[in-house]
């Protein structure tokens, strides 16, 4: 039971990575159309959204979910799927905007974002595994 649910969590996170990777060119194209003078405003908005979705993601816990029912599982995985996908897309937007404003920092910011995303996914697995 736990192993099967763990596999579903792996699949959920793999789907998120695939969706985020496939949307990279779309987001890049949209951000490239933003005027250089508006990028700072864009980053402010993206940052506010990122803080909000991170709060929602970390406030959620599998421990308080009813994982013994199908509806509880669907709602739990659906919520975390949405939160983590939004986090991935917002982080992509930040990286792509930084690439325009500070091209010399692109590699560093990209590395930081990858580590942050890995931490968020690991938190999702940790939270899932602490359910008894």
C-alpha positions, 0 to 999 in steps of 0.5 A: 500500500505505502509502496504503491502510494510512493510510486504514485507520488514519484509519477506525480512529481515526474509529470510536473517536471515534464510539464514544466520542461515542456512549458519552458519555451512558451514561458521564455517567449512570453517573458522575452516580449516584456519590455526591459523596463517592466521586468522588475515589476514582473519579478515583483508579481512573480515573487508575490505569487511564489511566496503565496503558493509556497505558503500553501504548499508548506501549510498542507500536510498529508498527515491531516489528509484522509488518505484511506479514501480515494477522494482524500488521495485525489484531493491531496495529490491534486493539491500538491500537484497544483502547488508544486507545478505552480512553484516550478513554473514561477521559478522558471519565470524568475530564471528566465527574467533574470537571464534578461536582466542579469545574464552573467547571473543566469547560471548561478540563479538557475543552480539555486532554483534547481536546488530549491525545487529539489528541496520542495520535492524532497519536502513533499516526499518527506511529508508523505512518508511521515503519514502512519 
